[in-house]
Amino acid sequence: MPFAELPAVRINYLRMPAEDEAPAPEDVVMIHGLATNMAFWYGGLAPVLTRFARVTIYDLRGHGHSSMPPTGYSPVEMAEDLRLLLDHLGIDSAHMVAHSFGGMVAVIFALSHPERVKSLVLADVRLRPVQPRLRLRQWRFAPRWHEALAEAGVTLDDDHPDSGILLLTELARLTVERPDDARRLNETFFGAEARLGTRTARRWLNMLETTSAFGEITGPGPDFHRDDLKRLTQPILALVGEHSIAKTSARVLKRECANCVLRVIPGAGHFFPLSRRQLFARLCLRFYAARAGWRPELGTRH
């Protein structure tokens, strides 16, 4: 796979041509969340969106096959990585699709460079300035999760403001040390589709142990202020799982952004782009059909 040699990081990326051989196709750029990589988008997601556009997926710094610098892991700095990657690829503007932490990167990029973002699909994104804390004890299934964690011998501070990252880290450790326990916990918390691979788990743990990533990712910010969201005038599709704690952020997006459509995915949790990938792809295509002048039944734009 190709790499973009940026000033402070080497970014691994993949480009998929649009099915429609239009002279000037649209671009979609997809941004994954923490402790995963661009493969998150590949099976059944990115290839489907080539019906609408040329699609670019990439590994955030420290993830996948991208390099792991000692610093630079705040969403602001990762948004700058995105700008430099687009410059490298010659993409003037694009539709952004982002999940989880990747949504913070996308929103910061859109606020900083509004002319380069045509639309935003934000899937289960917690916006730290409007939802700064994510304590495990506040999650709907916390009692059941406590029981499952105890059975696996895992103790977690469920009052930590970033319990989600602590949980992800413990799952990564179990994946490396006790994969059977990790598999059971993953299925309990996120479903089988979201299971960490051993290589991805090792990569995540290595990043936390050898870089400043944890402090920068969980830093207090502010990366932007709630009122700044009013400046996002692009079409926005905010998707959130029914059982997700990120619903607060999705509702704020709906209230503050004039062109935001909110859709709650029934019965879904944080990783619905994987567990409901056909629905996710279909919602994206419908969004583009309604707002980007595209007729999916014809595969053309007007």
N, C-alpha and C positions, 0 to 999 in steps of 0.2 A: 504494500500500500504506500502511497506517496506521503511525504512529510513537508510541512511548511517550516522552514528555518526562520523563526521570528527572533527578534533581538534577545529575548530572555528565556525562550522556551522553544522546543521542537514539537510541533503539533501534528499528530497523525490524523489523516482525514480520508474520506472516500466520497467520490462524486458519481452520481447515477444520472445518466442522460434522461431527458423527458421522452416518454413514448411518442408524443406528438413532435414531429420534426419541424416545428415552427422556427423561423429564422431567429427570433429573439424570445426564447422560452422564459417563463417565469422561473424564479429560484426559490426553493424552500431550504432553510437551514434548520437542522434539528439538534437540540442541546439536551444531553442526558443529565441525570442527577448524580448525587454522590455515590461512591463505592460501586460504580458500574462503568460502562464504557459505551462507545458508539454502537456496539452490537445490540444494545437495548432496543434500538430502532429498526434493526435489520429485518428480522423475521416477520413478515406480514404487515409491516408499517411503512418504512421508507420506500420499499419497492412499489407499494400501492400508490403512493403519492406521486410517483413518476408519471402517472396518468395526467397529472395537472402541471407538473413542473420538473425542472432539473433539481435533484435533491442532493444536498451535501450533509453528511454526518461526520462528526469528528470527536476525538477524545479530549476532554478537558485536561488541562495540565495536571500531571501526577496520576492520571488515569489511563487505562488501556496501554497503548504503545507510545503515548506522548511522553516527553521527558519529565523529570521530577526535580525541578529546581528547589533550593532550600526555602524560598519564600515566594509570595505572589499568589496566595490562594483565596483572597477575599473576592466576593462577587464583583467588586469594582475592577480589580485587576484582571479577572477572567473575562469581563466585558471588553477590556482593552485587548486581550488575546483575540477575542472574536473580531474586533475591528481590524486588527492586523491580518488575521486570516482572510477576511473578506477582501482586503486590499491585495493580498497575495494572490487570491483566486480571481481578481478582477470582477467581483460582484459589487455593483453599486448599491443595490437595494434588494431586499429579500423578504419573504414571509418567514416568520420564526415560529417554530414548534418547540416547546420546552416542557420538561417534566421536573417537578420537585425543585431542588436547588438550581437546576438549569433555568428555571423560570425567573429567579432573582437576577441571574446573568442577563437574560433576555430583556427584562424590564429596565434594568439599569442601562443597557445598551440603547434601548428605544428612547429613554429619557435623554440620553447624551447625544444620540444621533437619530433624531426622529425621521429625517429624510431618507434614512437607509432601511427603515422598517415599514413594509407594506401592510402587514397584519401580524397578529400574535395569537397563537393557540397555546394557552397556559394550562397544563394538566397537573392538578393537585399541587399547586404552588403555595408555599407559605411565604408571605411577604413579611420579612422581619420588622420593618418599620410600623406595620399595623398589627402584627401578631408576634411580638418579640419572644414569647415563651412557649415552649412545647413540652410540658411536663407529662410524664407517662401516667401519673395518677389521674390526669384529666381525660384520658382516652376512654372511650366507651367500653372497651373490652379489657380494661386494666385488671380486674380481679382474675379473669381467666388466664391472662398473660402472666400474672404473678405466679399462679399455680404451675404453669408450664415452665417458667424460668426456674422456680424452686426445684422442680423435678430434674432439671438439667444441671442443677448445682450452680446456677448463675444468680448473683446478687447485683441488683441494679438500683441506683439512686433515683427513685421515681419522682423526686422533687427537683431534680436538676432541670434547669431551663432548656437544655438541649437533650432531653432523654432519648429522642429519636436517634441521634448520632451515637449515644452510648449504646443503645440497643443494637444498632447496626454494627458497631465495633465488636460487641460480644458475640454476635452471630458470625462475624468474620473469624474471630478466634476459634470458635467452635468448629467452623468449617475446616480450619486447618488441623485442629487437634482431635476433634471428635465429630466427624462428618455425619454420623447417623443422628446424633443429638441435634446438630445444626439443621439437618433436613426436617426433622419433626418440628422444631421451633419455627422454621421458615414457613412451613405449611400452616402452622397455627396462626402466625402473625400476618403473613403476606400472601399465602397461597404458593403452590408448587412452582408457578411460573416465575416467581421473583427470587428463586434460590440462587445464592452466590456460588460461583465456581471457585475452585481452590485457588487458581491463579489470580482471579480478581480479589479474593479475600486477602491473599498475601500482599498484593499490591496496595490495598487500602491500609493494612496494618503498617506496612513499610512507610507509607506516606505520613501516617500519624506519628510514627516513631522517629523519623529522620528529617522532618521538615516542620515549619511553623503552621502547617495547614489547620490543625484543630483550633488554635487560637484565632486564626484569621477567619475561618469559616463561621465560628460561633461568636465572633467579635460583636460588640454592641452597636457598631455603626455610628450615626445613622448613614446608611447608604443613600437614602433619599427620604423625603417626608411624605406623609399621607397626601397633603395637598398637591404634591408634584404629580400624583396619578391623574389629576385633571388634565394634564398636558398630553396624556396619551390619547390622541384623537383617532388613531388607526382603528380599524375593525379588530375586535378582540373576542375570542371564544374562550371563556373560562370554564373549564371542566373540573369537576370535583367529585370524589366518591361519596356516596351517602354516609359511609362510616368513617370518613376522614376528618381529622381535626383541622384540616386546612380550609374548612368551609368558611371560617371567619374571613380569611384573606379573599376568597372568591366573592363573598358578599360585598366586601369593600370595593373590589374592582368593579362590580356591577353598579354600585352607588356612585363611584367617583368618575368612571370613564363613560363618556357619552355614548360610545359605540360598542359597548360590551354586551355580549349575550352570555348568560350563565346557564349551564346545564349540569344538573346533579345526576350522577350515574347510579341508578338504584342498586342496592345490595353490594356496592363496590367499596374497596378500600383504596389505599394509596397507590397500588401498582396496577390500576385498571388498564393503563395502556398495554400491559402484557396480558392480564387475565381476560380483558374484553377487547382484544386487539382489532377484531373485525369491526366492532362498533366504533372504536376510536378512529380507525381509518375512515369509516363511512361518515362520521361526524365532521372530520376534517374536510373531506371532499365536498360535503354539502355546504360547509361554511365557505369554501372557495367558490363554489358554484353561485352562492347567493351574493357574495361580496367582491369577487374578483373578476366578474364578467366572463364566466366560464360555463360551458354547457357540457356536463359530464356525459350525457347520453350521446353527444356527438364527438366528444373528445376535442372540442375546439373552443376558442376564445372569441369574444365579440366586443 
